[in-house]
Amino acid sequence: MQVLEFEKPIAELERELDKLRAKAAAANIDLSADVAAMEETLADTRAAIYQNLTPWQRVQIARHTDRPFMLDYVANAFTDFCELHGDRHIGDDHAMPGGFARIGGQPVVIVGHQKGRNTKENLRRNFGSAHPEGYRKAMRLMQLAEKFSLPVITLIDTPGAFPGIGAEERNIAEAIAFNLREMMLLRVPTIAVVLGEGGSGGALGIGVADRVIMMENAYYSVISPEGCAAILWKHRKHAPEAAAAMKLVAPDLKQLGLIDDVIDEPTGGAHRDHHAAASAFRDCVLRHLAELAALPTDVLLEQRYQKFRSFGEWADK
């Protein structure tokens, strides 16, 4: 498993604990007291580190290669997933899978960004950076959800929409802008969950929803910390300072009122326990779905409009 820089003290203690257990088993001696003491030290160290994470450390966790991706949540939190393909204009986009599924027995339409864990998979998924056809496919599925009165759940995990020449030729800006407008008008409940990275317009293209929720160690921002540092400080090495200044992690965004809920992750991050992360995800989504289902459609639309209209407003005291 990938070990982040700030996790090295934990990894060292885990190695020492494994050696101690192996020694006890090989020599057939009782080292239970030493093992218990080492386990206590490990637990204390883990708690001290993960309870005091900086924004930059949360960004690193959000990008962890073992972190559960969109299709991992589909496998562990949903049932009966039936993937649909194509935008009916250009083609399919493997960076933006979607289709019908059930969560807690509730039929829904789900769509989101999908990354890869190795070179082959990342090339297929384009590192989670969708093309215009991905956003047009997403909207096609959302309109299908509206036709059949099904809630929409979007899972956000992208460094940003694909910025290549082909994407520009096929009008990536228009595809995202169209989604922003049409998602505001969908006459069904919508929930967006930021799983890891929530980068720029690539995230917003499926992020206009009645409820915007983030995993505890995700981030959501108009630009990456490295990009911000390169602009303001002229060097990417200032990314930690940029991350702190930008207020891009879940606790800060919740406090600012820009997101509606935060899903707690297992200690150490979602990559430590995919099933526990998916269980917390499922419980949170079902709770918000139940709340939204109780609202008349006109009330739902008005609340959605007022929610986004209020962003950026402030009052002098």
Secondary structure, 3 states (H helix, E strand, C coil): CCCCHHHHHHHHHHHHHHHHHHHHHHHCCCCHHHHHHHHHHHHHHHHHHHCCCCHHHHHHHHCCCCCCCHHHHHHHHCEEEEEECCCCCCCCCCCCCEEEEEECCEEEEEEECCCCCCHHHHHHHHHHCCCHHHHHHHHHHHHHHHHCCCCEEEEEEECCCCCCHHHHHCCHHHHHHHHHHHHHHCCCCEEEEEEEEEEHHHHHCCCCCCEEEEECCCEEECCCHHHHHHHHCCCHHHHHHHHHHHCCEHHHHHHHCCCCEEECCCCCCHHHCHHHHHHHHHHHHHHHHHHHHCCCHHHHHHHHHHHHHCCCCCCCC
